[in-house]
Each structure stands twice: as structure tokens, then as C-alpha cells.
Amino acid sequence: MMISTKSSTTAKQQTEQSKSKQAYGTGRRKNAIARVWVSHGTGAIIVNKKSLDQYFPREAHVKTILQPLAMTKVLGQYNITCTVKGGGCSGQAGAIVHGMARALNEFIPELHQMLRNGGFLTRDSRVVERKKYGRHKARKSTQFSKR
């Protein structure tokens, strides 16, 4: 009897969660951090109070950001609002993708496997290697002199 009660309460929670107005996800890439909100709407994507095309002039960044939506076939069904800071253009685009995938995963749990298989839920942990003393950069050293 207790098992059926638990399953009915979790089903109720899932239906309430799917009816919720918006979902939140935090994304990180390099030194960039993105806070992303997903809600039902017309497919508008706003980044730091600007449209996606205004904030990212390069087409490659726009395509990268739209990948999780296109793969899950929900492009144009949800409004996405995000604030991003730190890093450069590529890092910020990657952070938005990561945050968007996390928010979509929270908003629509059925998309979890598709997002996981696409690699959108995994944080890319590669960061810039620090400069070492006695070297020009992280690994570049002075020219070797035999004598």
C-alpha cells in the first residue's frame, strides 16, 4: 500500500513540475558562468537583455547555442533568458549551452537521455593552463642552445 502512495505522489510532483512556469539551469565553460531560465513561449532567446544575434555576431556561436534545442526538437517552443559573465565569446556560448541543457532537463525530464547522449549535460572541464616561472607561456620555453 505504501509503495503505490509513493508512486502517486511522485507522479503528482512530476505533473506539477511540468506545469511550472519556468526552469533554471547554471552552465559553466572555461571562465564563463551562465544563468539560464527556460519557459513556455515563442522561441525567443535573450542573452544579457539583447537578442541572440546581437550578442553573438558569429554564426558559429549561434549554431552552437541552438544545438540542444534542435537535437531535442523543441526549437521555437520555449523562451530562453540568460545572463552570462566572465570568459570570452566561445566560453560564454558553451556556458549557455550547458545551462540551457540543465534547465531543459529540469523542465522536461523525458529529454534527459537525449541531452546526455548529445553530451550537453557534461561540463567541459578544460581550462587554460597556468604560466610557469622560467618559461614564456605555460609550456613554451626558451630556445635550446647546445653551447
Secondary structure as the mmCIF struct_conf table of DSSP 4:
data_model
#
loop_
_struct_conf.conf_type_id
_struct_conf.id
_struct_conf.beg_label_comp_id
_struct_conf.beg_label_asym_id
_struct_conf.beg_label_seq_id
_struct_conf.end_label_comp_id
_struct_conf.end_label_asym_id
_struct_conf.end_label_seq_id
HELX_RH_AL_P HELX_RH_AL_P1 MET A 2 LYS A 19
BEND BEND1 SER A 20 LYS A 21
STRN STRN1 GLN A 22 ARG A 29
TURN_TY1_P TURN_TY1_P1 LYS A 30 ASN A 31
STRN STRN2 ALA A 32 HIS A 40
BEND BEND2 GLY A 41 THR A 42
STRN STRN3 ILE A 45 VAL A 47
TURN_TY1_P TURN_TY1_P2 ASN A 48 LYS A 49
STRN STRN4 LYS A 50 SER A 51
HELX_RH_AL_P HELX_RH_AL_P2 LEU A 52 TYR A 55
BEND BEND3 ARG A 58 ARG A 58
HELX_RH_AL_P HELX_RH_AL_P3 GLU A 59 MET A 71
TURN_TY1_P TURN_TY1_P3 THR A 72 LYS A 73
TURN_TY1_P TURN_TY1_P4 LEU A 75 GLN A 77
STRN STRN5 TYR A 78 LYS A 85
BEND BEND4 GLY A 86 GLY A 87
HELX_RH_AL_P HELX_RH_AL_P4 CYS A 89 PHE A 107
HELX_RH_3T_P HELX_RH_3T_P1 PRO A 109 LEU A 111
HELX_RH_AL_P HELX_RH_AL_P5 HIS A 112 GLY A 118
TURN_TY1_P TURN_TY1_P5 GLY A 119 GLY A 119
BEND BEND5 LEU A 121 THR A 122
HELX_LH_PP_P HELX_LH_PP_P1 VAL A 128 LYS A 132
TURN_TY1_P TURN_TY1_P6 TYR A 133 GLY A 134
BEND BEND6 ARG A 135 ARG A 139
HELX_LH_PP_P HELX_LH_PP_P2 THR A 142 PHE A 144
#
